[in-house]
Amino acid sequence: MIYACENNGYSEYTKTEEIAAGSITARAEAFGIEAHRVDGQDVLAVNDLTRKLVARARKGEGPFFMELMTYRYHGHHVGDINREYYRSKAEEKEWKDNRDPIIRFRAHLVSEGIATEDDLDAMNAEVEKDAAEAVAYALDAAYPDASEVDMHVFAA
């Protein structure tokens, strides 16, 4: 078993360090679970740690706990549109401009010669097209019949 905790630094409207004593990983360690903290904004670091832990778990060496340090760019819920009362615009800008995992990984792919900017732009356009088509399909789909509401629902 590998537990993954996405720590975005906030518990709804309050910084995590203001509401939780000690570290998050210490909670797992208190149960005898080996715990790791990783930069959740670094695709390569997350992949590296995950691969290592999966290999060990398959050998029966688990369980493991991963705390992925990340950031929530948007509000906690749909009505949380004015976040300035609990975090600054400068903080949000810092994370978006300098820590965004997509931008960071894109730069890595280009710098390592794995892909060109044009390759990535084409992939992005294809993904946006697929997403738009999926949304249109869902919006145009008929509602299921009321008799299907409990289909594929099982209880023990």
C-alpha positions in Angstrom: 0.0 0.0 0.0 1.3 3.5 -0.9 -0.6 6.4 0.6 -0.3 9.7 -1.3 -1.2 12.9 0.5 -1.4 16.1 -1.6 -0.4 18.9 0.8 -1.3 22.1 -0.9 -0.3 24.2 2.2 -3.9 25.0 3.2 -6.7 23.5 5.2 -9.5 25.3 3.4 -8.7 28.9 4.4 -5.9 28.4 7.0 -2.2 27.6 6.4 -1.5 23.9 7.3 1.3 24.9 9.8 -1.3 27.0 11.7 -3.7 24.1 12.2 -1.5 21.0 12.4 1.2 20.5 15.1 4.3 18.8 13.7 4.8 17.4 10.3 2.3 15.4 8.2 4.8 12.7 7.6 5.2 12.2 11.4 1.6 11.0 11.5 2.4 8.1 9.2 5.6 7.4 11.0 3.7 7.2 14.3 2.0 4.1 12.8 5.3 2.6 11.7 4.8 3.6 8.1 7.9 4.8 6.2 7.2 8.3 5.1 8.6 10.5 2.4 8.1 14.2 1.4 8.5 15.1 -2.2 8.1 18.3 -4.3 4.7 17.6 -5.8 5.3 20.3 -8.4 8.3 18.3 -9.8 6.9 15.7 -12.1 10.3 13.9 -12.3 10.8 13.8 -8.5 7.3 12.4 -8.0 7.8 9.8 -10.7 11.2 8.8 -9.3 10.0 8.3 -5.7 6.8 6.6 -6.9 8.7 4.1 -9.0 11.1 3.3 -6.1 8.2 2.8 -3.7 6.2 0.7 -6.1 9.1 -1.6 -6.7 9.6 -2.0 -2.9 5.9 -2.4 -2.3 5.8 -5.2 -4.8 8.5 -7.0 -2.8 6.4 -6.7 0.3 8.4 -3.9 1.9 5.5 -1.5 2.4 3.4 0.3 3.4 4.6 3.7 2.4 3.4 7.3 2.8 4.2 10.1 0.4 3.5 13.7 1.2 3.4 15.6 -2.1 4.1 19.3 -1.5 1.9 21.1 -4.0 -0.2 24.2 -4.3 -3.9 24.9 -4.9 -4.1 27.7 -7.6 -7.9 28.1 -7.3 -10.3 28.5 -4.4 -11.2 25.7 -2.0 -14.7 25.6 -3.5 -16.6 27.3 -6.3 -17.5 30.3 -4.1 -14.0 30.9 -2.9 -13.1 33.5 -5.5 -11.6 36.3 -3.4 -8.7 34.5 -1.6 -6.8 37.6 -0.6 -8.0 37.4 3.0 -6.0 34.2 3.6 -3.3 34.3 0.9 -1.7 37.0 -1.2 -1.8 37.5 -4.9 2.0 37.6 -4.8 2.0 34.1 -3.3 -0.3 32.8 -6.0 1.8 34.5 -8.7 5.0 33.1 -7.3 3.7 29.5 -7.5 2.1 30.0 -11.0 5.1 31.7 -12.5 8.0 29.7 -10.9 6.6 26.4 -9.6 3.9 25.3 -12.1 4.6 21.6 -12.9 3.4 21.8 -16.5 5.6 24.7 -17.3 8.6 23.1 -15.5 8.2 19.8 -17.2 7.7 21.4 -20.6 11.0 23.3 -20.1 12.7 20.0 -19.1 11.4 18.2 -22.3 12.6 21.0 -24.5 16.0 21.5 -22.8 16.7 17.7 -22.9 15.7 17.6 -26.6 12.9 15.2 -25.9 10.4 17.5 -27.6 10.3 20.8 -29.4 8.0 23.7 -28.5 6.2 23.0 -31.8 5.7 19.3 -30.7 4.3 20.4 -27.4 2.1 23.1 -28.9 0.6 20.4 -31.2 0.0 18.0 -28.3 -1.7 20.8 -26.3 -3.9 21.7 -29.3 -4.9 18.1 -29.7 -5.7 17.7 -25.9 -7.8 20.9 -26.0 -9.7 19.7 -29.0 -10.3 16.3 -27.4 -11.5 18.0 -24.2 -13.9 20.3 -26.0 -15.3 17.3 -27.9 -15.8 15.4 -24.7 -17.6 18.4 -23.0 -19.8 18.8 -26.1 -20.6 15.1 -26.1 -21.5 15.2 -22.4 -23.7 18.3 -22.7 -25.5 16.8 -25.7 -26.0 13.4 -24.1 -29.5 12.4 -23.0 -30.1 11.9 -19.3 -30.2 8.3 -18.3 -33.6 6.7 -17.5 -34.6 6.9 -13.8 -34.7 3.1 -13.7 -30.9 3.1 -14.0 -30.2 5.1 -10.9 -29.2 2.0 -8.8 -27.6 0.0 -11.6 -24.1 -1.2 -10.8 -24.5 -0.2 -7.1 -23.6 -3.0 -4.8 -23.9 -3.3 -1.0 -22.5 -6.0 1.3 
